[in-house]
Amino acid sequence: MTENDPGAPPVRVAAVGVGTWGRALADAAGKGTGLAVVACTSRSPESRAAFARAYGCRDLPGYEAVLADPEVEGVLITTPHSLHAEQVVAAAAAGKHVFVDKPFTLTVADGRRATQACGRARVVLAVGHQRRRQAASRALKRLLDEGALGRVAQLEGNFSADIGFSSRFTPGMWRADRAETPGGAMTNLGIHHVDTYQYLLGPIARVTAFSRRVALTAVPIDDATSILFEFAGGGLGYLGTSWVHANRTAVLTLHGTEAQAWSEADGTRLLLARRGERGRAEVALAPSDPVVEELAEFARSVREGTRPEVGGEEATANIAVLEAIVESIAAGRAVAVAGH
């Protein structure tokens, strides 16, 4: 990771959305990223006032006020999914740089529109897919590039949570709205693994998906989703994602002709077994903070005019897979990913 210039002025940003993840980004921004949170806004006056007190920033009454504020250079967007496209386009029109949380948008058309708007305005667009930056994911990419795994035949993963048991997961919560979370936990959680899958093995060409309500009773939304993938490069993959696992689950396994590799403990532990070996050996990993790294890259991109690793094109490629998954669930058949 390239260090930010310690002499460069911080990029002044506003937090748009002050919930759990908005606070996580604000916490990370304060760890030497080159960002300074100078303002915030949300739909709840009480929530944004509390955020402003906690982070020493100004409380603005709405998104329009954020975009009109001359001190604000960029926005950190953590609002409901369906708002992202319009908010990104509006930020671009106001000349504000954009960091937007996954899943970027809910349709490919909106993803392209938002990306083009930022391109025309010459503002930086970065999308929050930090999990490809986990120590295990970076090590897996190096092993693949070195040919240490041979030809990867299969990739398997599961990214799930226990949010379905939370008292907050009730009708009226936006994450429990089918329109905001097509494909069940796929939109909130599984989309991260889709990004990592394509980072590791290249484009996904076709999907077959199933989604069901298995255990949830309070909200009428699917809580378990299973997907099969065909990669353009020839390999196959599987992803499971759910809101009702007894415990949070974040694992990924690559099965290659020369070796197999297991990413465990939320990307902080990597095990490797080469062909003919009976046991799994742990691979040494350097500690990392993926969220801090992606925000530092965003600040560098703004100051240096460079392009972030995950911009609109990469994020829209993930949305193309999401669209195909949602169509496959509804149609009960395999669906080609747009562009393949």
Residue, then its C-alpha position, 0 to 999 in steps of 0.5 A: m500500500t502506498e502511503n499518503d503524503p503526510g503534508a497533503p491537506p486532508v480530503r474533507v468529507a461528509a458522512v451521508g448516513v450515520g448508522t452502524w456502517g456510517r460510524a464504522l467508516a468515520d472511525a476508520a477515516g480517523k486512522g491516518t487515511g487522509l480523510a477528515v469528516v467535517a459534516c454529516t446528514s441523515r433522515s433522523p435529526e437525533s441520529r445526525a446530531a449524535f453523530a456530529r457530537a461523537y465525531g466533532c463535525r457539523d450536522l447538516p439538515g439534508y443531502e442538498a445541504v451537503l452538496a451545497d456546502p463549499e467545505v465538503e469535497g467528497v461524500l461517504i454514502t451508506t444509505p439504503h441501496s435504492l438511493h445510491a444511484e441518484q445520490v452518486v449522480a447528484a454528487a457528481a453534478a455538484g463536483k463532489h468525490v464519491f465513496v459509496d458502500k456496496p452494492f453500489t446500485l441495484t441495476v446495471a443501468d443505474g450503475r452505468r449511469a452513476t459511473q458515467a456521471c462521475g466520469r463526465a464530472r471528473v470526480v473520483l468514484a470508489v465503491g466499498h468492496q473492502r473484503r478483496r483487501q483482506a490479508a487472506s484474499r491478497a495472499l490468495k491472489r498472489l498464489l494464483d498469479e504465481g501458479a501455485l494452485g495450478r488450474v482452479a476447478q472450483l471455488e466455494g464460499n459462504f458469507s452469512a450472519d445472524i441478523g435474522f435473530s436481531s430485534r431490529f430485523t422487523p417489518g419497516m427496517w429497510r434491510a428487511d424490504r424485499a425491494e432493497t434486498p433482492g436475492g435475500a442476504m445476497t445484496n447485503l452480504g453475498i455481493h462482497h464474495v461476488d466481488t472477491y470471486q471476480y477479483l480472484l478468478g475473473p468474470i462470472a458468465r452464468v449463474t443458477a440460484f435458489s432463495r428461500r425463507v427457511a427460518l424467518t417469521a417476523v419479516p416476509i423475506d428470503d433468509a437463505t440463498s444458494i448460487l452456482f457460478e460458471f466463470a468465463g475462464g472455465g472454473l465453477g463456483y458456489l456461494g451460500t449466504s444467509w441471515v439465519h446462521a447461528n454464528r457469523t460465517a465468512v469462509l472461502t475455499l479454492h480447489g486447484t489442481e496443484a493445491q487447495a487453499w482455505s480463507e478462514a476467520d473472516g479473511t485473517r487466516l489462510l491454510l494451504a495443502r499442496r497436492g500429495e500433502r495430508g495436512r493443511a499448513e498455515v500461510a503467514l499473513a501480515p495484519s491489515d485493516p481493509v476499511v482503512e486501506e480503501l479509505a486511504e486509497f480514496a483520499r489518495s485518488v482525490r489528491e493525486g487524480t488516480r483511479p481506485e481499485v474498485g470503481g464504477e466499472e468493477a462494481t457494476a460488473n458485480i451488479a450484473v451478477l446480482e441481476a442474473i442471480v435475482e432473475s435466476i431465482a424468479a425464473g428457476r433456470a440458469v441465467a447468463v450475466a450481462g456482457h457474457 
